[in-house]
Amino acid sequence: MNEQNTTTPHVEGPRWTIRRKFSTFKEANEFRFGLLTETDTLQVKVHLMGRIGEDYYAVKTRINPEIALNDEIRLKREEKKRRKARLNKKRRKK
């Protein structure tokens, strides 16, 4: 039996943005849970950040990568349609 090792290249998703900073994990987790119940298109995480002795918990969010990819593909298709329409309009004038 021959096994093929196929590797897929890593694709970066949308950037994480810090929504808010908290001094305790409990407060940050409550805020995270509130964001999760608000919408299902966001990914939310609590991240321990800061220097030693100055630690804080940051709540980070980003758009779901699958949704962002679909939006990006849709925008590219719309742009392509606009370019083609403009080109066809120029060709008709001749």
Secondary structure, 3 states (H helix, E strand, C coil): CCCCCCCCCCCCCCCCEEEEEECCHHHHHHHHHHHHHHCCCEEEEEEEECCCCCCEEEEEEEECHHHHHHHHHHHHHHHHHHHHHHHHHHHHHC
